[in-house]
Amino acid sequence: MPADTNPAGDIFGGWLMAHMDQAGATVALRRARGRVATIAVEGMKFHRPVKVGDEVSLYGTLLAVGRTSIRVEVEAWRRDRASDDASRVTEAVFTFVALDAAGLPRPVDQNAQ
């Protein structure tokens, strides 16, 4: 939406990062079988702008599972609505920690898939 853009009509990086965080959390939540929280984001670099009206697709790939943490690579791609060509606009590695009901770190089941 226009409220999510700078004066040049490019989507704010923070808006895109928030959606990438949600996409990565979905992957981590399914693997952790419960609540997770973001604890780190590595290597975010914006390659191309996203314009108002672009279709944005997010893809998450599980990279690693630690004792309480899960690392997920998330890529963001954009496509102009009138085109079939998509281009990657950014990627980053998000680290999440599994949380228990009290909001404290809990072990991730190493045998779950």
LOZA-986621 format. One record per residue (C-alpha): y, z, x; residue number from 0. Coordinates in steps of 0.2 Angstrom, whole numbers, plus 5000, padded with zeros to 4 digits. Example, Ala and Ser with C-alpha at 12.3 -4.5 7.8 and 13.67 -1.06 7.14 Angstrom:
LOZA-986621
v = 4978, w = 5039, u = 5062, nr = 0
v = 4995, w = 5036, u = 5068, nr = 1
//
This chain:
LOZA-986621
v = 5000, w = 5000, u = 5000, nr = 0
v = 5018, w = 4997, u = 5006, nr = 1
v = 5021, w = 5016, u = 5008, nr = 2
v = 5007, w = 5016, u = 5021, nr = 3
v = 5016, w = 5003, u = 5032, nr = 4
v = 5030, w = 5003, u = 5045, nr = 5
v = 5045, w = 4992, u = 5043, nr = 6
v = 5036, w = 4976, u = 5050, nr = 7
v = 5023, w = 4978, u = 5036, nr = 8
v = 5009, w = 4984, u = 5048, nr = 9
v = 4997, w = 4998, u = 5041, nr = 10
v = 5001, w = 5015, u = 5050, nr = 11
v = 4987, w = 5019, u = 5063, nr = 12
v = 4985, w = 5036, u = 5056, nr = 13
v = 4981, w = 5029, u = 5039, nr = 14
v = 4967, w = 5018, u = 5047, nr = 15
v = 4961, w = 5033, u = 5058, nr = 16
v = 4959, w = 5044, u = 5043, nr = 17
v = 4948, w = 5031, u = 5034, nr = 18
v = 4938, w = 5029, u = 5050, nr = 19
v = 4936, w = 5048, u = 5051, nr = 20
v = 4929, w = 5048, u = 5033, nr = 21
v = 4917, w = 5033, u = 5037, nr = 22
v = 4911, w = 5042, u = 5053, nr = 23
v = 4909, w = 5059, u = 5043, nr = 24
v = 4898, w = 5050, u = 5030, nr = 25
v = 4886, w = 5045, u = 5044, nr = 26
v = 4886, w = 5062, u = 5052, nr = 27
v = 4885, w = 5071, u = 5035, nr = 28
v = 4869, w = 5061, u = 5031, nr = 29
v = 4861, w = 5065, u = 5048, nr = 30
v = 4866, w = 5083, u = 5048, nr = 31
v = 4860, w = 5085, u = 5030, nr = 32
v = 4876, w = 5095, u = 5025, nr = 33
v = 4894, w = 5099, u = 5029, nr = 34
v = 4902, w = 5092, u = 5046, nr = 35
v = 4919, w = 5093, u = 5053, nr = 36
v = 4928, w = 5082, u = 5066, nr = 37
v = 4930, w = 5090, u = 5083, nr = 38
v = 4935, w = 5075, u = 5094, nr = 39
v = 4940, w = 5057, u = 5094, nr = 40
v = 4938, w = 5046, u = 5109, nr = 41
v = 4945, w = 5030, u = 5115, nr = 42
v = 4955, w = 5023, u = 5100, nr = 43
v = 4965, w = 5008, u = 5105, nr = 44
v = 4972, w = 4996, u = 5092, nr = 45
v = 4969, w = 4978, u = 5096, nr = 46
v = 4977, w = 4969, u = 5081, nr = 47
v = 4988, w = 4975, u = 5066, nr = 48
v = 4982, w = 4977, u = 5049, nr = 49
v = 4994, w = 4970, u = 5036, nr = 50
v = 4996, w = 4975, u = 5018, nr = 51
v = 4983, w = 4966, u = 5007, nr = 52
v = 4970, w = 4964, u = 5021, nr = 53
v = 4953, w = 4969, u = 5017, nr = 54
v = 4947, w = 4983, u = 5029, nr = 55
v = 4929, w = 4986, u = 5033, nr = 56
v = 4922, w = 5001, u = 5042, nr = 57
v = 4906, w = 5002, u = 5051, nr = 58
v = 4898, w = 5018, u = 5058, nr = 59
v = 4884, w = 5019, u = 5071, nr = 60
v = 4875, w = 5035, u = 5076, nr = 61
v = 4876, w = 5037, u = 5095, nr = 62
v = 4869, w = 5054, u = 5098, nr = 63
v = 4864, w = 5071, u = 5091, nr = 64
v = 4866, w = 5087, u = 5100, nr = 65
v = 4861, w = 5104, u = 5096, nr = 66
v = 4876, w = 5106, u = 5083, nr = 67
v = 4886, w = 5090, u = 5086, nr = 68
v = 4884, w = 5072, u = 5081, nr = 69
v = 4893, w = 5057, u = 5089, nr = 70
v = 4897, w = 5042, u = 5079, nr = 71
v = 4905, w = 5025, u = 5084, nr = 72
v = 4916, w = 5018, u = 5071, nr = 73
v = 4923, w = 5000, u = 5071, nr = 74
v = 4937, w = 4994, u = 5059, nr = 75
v = 4938, w = 4976, u = 5055, nr = 76
v = 4951, w = 4966, u = 5045, nr = 77
v = 4950, w = 4951, u = 5035, nr = 78
v = 4965, w = 4941, u = 5027, nr = 79
v = 4960, w = 4940, u = 5008, nr = 80
v = 4962, w = 4921, u = 5009, nr = 81
v = 4951, w = 4919, u = 5024, nr = 82
v = 4933, w = 4921, u = 5029, nr = 83
v = 4937, w = 4926, u = 5047, nr = 84
v = 4936, w = 4944, u = 5051, nr = 85
v = 4943, w = 4952, u = 5067, nr = 86
v = 4940, w = 4969, u = 5075, nr = 87
v = 4956, w = 4979, u = 5075, nr = 88
v = 4950, w = 4996, u = 5083, nr = 89
v = 4935, w = 5007, u = 5087, nr = 90
v = 4933, w = 5025, u = 5092, nr = 91
v = 4919, w = 5038, u = 5095, nr = 92
v = 4920, w = 5052, u = 5083, nr = 93
v = 4912, w = 5069, u = 5087, nr = 94
v = 4907, w = 5080, u = 5072, nr = 95
v = 4900, w = 5097, u = 5072, nr = 96
v = 4888, w = 5103, u = 5058, nr = 97
v = 4894, w = 5118, u = 5049, nr = 98
v = 4885, w = 5131, u = 5038, nr = 99
v = 4892, w = 5139, u = 5022, nr = 100
v = 4903, w = 5150, u = 5031, nr = 101
v = 4911, w = 5136, u = 5041, nr = 102
v = 4902, w = 5141, u = 5057, nr = 103
v = 4893, w = 5129, u = 5069, nr = 104
v = 4874, w = 5127, u = 5064, nr = 105
v = 4860, w = 5118, u = 5073, nr = 106
v = 4856, w = 5100, u = 5067, nr = 107
v = 4838, w = 5097, u = 5063, nr = 108
v = 4832, w = 5087, u = 5078, nr = 109
v = 4817, w = 5080, u = 5069, nr = 110
v = 4827, w = 5073, u = 5054, nr = 111
v = 4830, w = 5055, u = 5053, nr = 112
//
